[in-house]
Amino acid sequence: MADHATTEYATAEGNDYAEHDRTYALFTGLTKWGSITVAIVLVLMWIFLL
């Protein structure tokens, strides 16, 4: 049978919540503007290709 050893997780020293907040804000901003851009492209395709 397979040997099932205990899993060891590396732990970081401290938490950088400010960096987490900046990363989340960047992600949500890029998602918002990416969705808006796709919507605009689709509307323009509908106008010019129909």
N, C-alpha and C positions, 0 to 999 in steps of 0.2 A: 504494500500500500504506500501511498504518497506520504511523505513526512510533512505534517502541517505544523510549522513553527509559528511562533507568535509574530505578528507584524509589528515592526518598529517604525514609528513615525518621527520624522525630524521636526523639532519645534524651533520656532523663531524666537529670538529675544525681543520682547516688546511688540507692540502693535502700532503700525503707522496709519492711524485712522485718517489723517489729513491726505495722505497719498491715495487711500481707498476712495475718499470722497472725490478727489480730483479725477481719478480714473472712472468712477461711476458717472460723474458729470460729463466727461468726454464721451463716454459710451452713449449716454442718453442724447447728447447733442448731435453726435454723428448719426444716430438712429433717426432722430427727428428730421434733420436736414437731408439725409439719404432718402427717407420716405417722401418728403416734399419734392425732391428732385425727380424721383421716379414718377410721382403723380403728374408733375408738369410735363415730363417727357411723354407720358401716355396721352395727356390732353392734346399736346402738340401733334402727336402721331394721329390722333383721331381727327383733328382739324385738317391737317395737310394730306393725309393719306386716304381719307374717305371721300 
